[in-house]
Amino acid sequence: MRNESNTRIRTRPRALRRWLALTLAGAALILLTSCGSAEPEQAPAPAVEPAALAKLPLANTFGDLPAAPLDPAPADKTGGEVVHPKADIAVHDAPGGKPIATLPAEQIGSPTWVPVIARQGDWAHVLLPTRPNGASGWLHATTDAVETAHNDFAVTVDRAAFRLEIFEAGRKTGSWTIGTGRPEHPTPAGRAFILASIEESVNTYSPIVLPLSSHSDSHETFGGGPGTVGIHTWPDNSFVGKATSDGCIRVTRDALERLVELPLGTIVSIV
């Protein structure tokens, strides 16, 4: 767990350069239609004026959206699509539904990239970086509103085995023994994603912290912050293979060096 208020935040250049190297094939949507079939109806996007958008709660790591629909299939794999809003964008409770929040274009010093878990035409069902864990919503993800990319990477965390693995296009490219939250402050299970990459200038336990979209179920706040779960190192390797943290995932230095190269929005599946 980390204290957001005592940390100087800077965007990691390597993480951004990684985005430039992503294949953007997903940006061009290929529409396949069968002869004589009608195109499916698109749910209209309710107009949300800037003044109304500003009044909606923020979908960020400090927020809480109890009315947000929960991730319907937290054990499933995604198709790898991720989106970045070009400006603050409304989050809806369904395609064409009620606006329930505003997703900022940037948060914690990094551009907001969120994974897409389903599609209905121009509507993208995305995971959100806010409480409750597994919160989701729908964006009217037209090319005018969002940037789209394809992310071949995924991370899995097996809490019982104290194992973190990185996959690229389904192929395992790294595996490490890790530390997790102790029984009274467990690392939460479910489908989360890498929200930001922070270079520490105050805390010395880890040179870089990767905040996830998930939050502690036992800490409403931690050190003045909102109880955000993160991935980070530790001053020594006494944590390896043990449940000793306040909910964060502790990794070795070599594991962190690999993880910071992953694109923002990378899914982290925790079981």
Stockholm file with secondary structure:
# STOCKHOLM 1.0

chainA/1-271         MRNESNTRIRTRPRALRRWLALTLAGAALILLTSCGSAEPEQAPAPAVEPAALAKLPLANTFGDLPAAPLDPAPADKTGGEVVHPKADIAVHDAPGGKPIATLPAEQIGSPTWVPVIARQGDWAHVLLPTRPNGASGWLHATTDAVETAHNDFAVTVDRAAFRLEIFEAGRKTGSWTIGTGRPEHPTPAGRAFILASIEESVNTYSPIVLPLSSHSDSHETFGGGPGTVGIHTWPDNSFVGKATSDGCIRVTRDALERLVELPLGTIVSIV
#=GR chainA/1-271 SS CCCGGGCCCCBCHHHHHHHHHSCCGGGSCCCCCCTTCCCCCCCCCCCCCHHHHHHSCBCSTTCBCTTSCBCSCTTSCCCSEEEEESSCEEEESSTTCCEEEEECSEETTEECCEEEEEEETTEEEEECSSBTTTBEEEEECCTTTEEEEECCEEEEEETTTTEEEEEETTEEEEEEECBEECTTSCCCCEEEEBCCCEECSSCCSCSEEEEEEEECSSCSCBTTBCCEEEEECCSSSTTTTSEEESSCEECCHHHHHHHTTSCTTCEEEEC
#=GC SS_cons         CCCGGGCCCCBCHHHHHHHHHSCCGGGSCCCCCCTTCCCCCCCCCCCCCHHHHHHSCBCSTTCBCTTSCBCSCTTSCCCSEEEEESSCEEEESSTTCCEEEEECSEETTEECCEEEEEEETTEEEEECSSBTTTBEEEEECCTTTEEEEECCEEEEEETTTTEEEEEETTEEEEEEECBEECTTSCCCCEEEEBCCCEECSSCCSCSEEEEEEEECSSCSCBTTBCCEEEEECCSSSTTTTSEEESSCEECCHHHHHHHTTSCTTCEEEEC
//
